[in-house]
Amino acid sequence: MQKTVPILILCVLLLPVAVYADKQDISDMDGTDWTEWQSFQKYSFISGFMAGADNVVTNNIQTQDSKYDSDMASKVFYSYIVLDDKKPKNSFSRKEVALLLGNQTEGLNIGLYRYAILGITNGQLVEGLNTFYGDFKNKQIKLRDAVYVVKQQIKGASPEEVEAILRFLRADRDYKNLFYTDKDGKKTLAIFP
């Protein structure tokens, strides 16, 4: 009995590796792979994907100074990028530099949070990906991208925004395809991921 426990543990640890051993690179996986997998393989992949996304976000988020004022930082930033010909800004106070750095940090953090998969269960993602890849037009979309499309749908993205993202992914990632007209008739850029 004592000899079988270590062997069983080793088998459990190697199972996820064996599941994906036929692929050289996980970034090559698409809808064809997804539809061929068994349920446990899908859940294993999603669990690993979510853990990886969480790890990337939490290990790269930068903290802000507690005195950071986002509105003031935006004003300083816009005074820098929108130059006044009569009073060009070519020097900044220490406080303005701190605000500009904080503004940069805030922008980077916002970008990172787009990769976080929060408030969504593995089951929701698996079910969403099953539905997503049920459409033959989506089979060639890479799995890493499809996860974020499904995330957008779960989080309440409009059908117009989702369609713009799908056009982008189906058309060799042409960024012009990310523009769409929202329900109010306003031209908008879809955020992906």
Summary of the structure (lengths in Angstrom):
residues: 193
radius of gyration: 22.3
end to end distance: 48.6
largest distance: 84.4
contacts: 472
relative contact order: 0.11
helix: 63%
strand: 4%
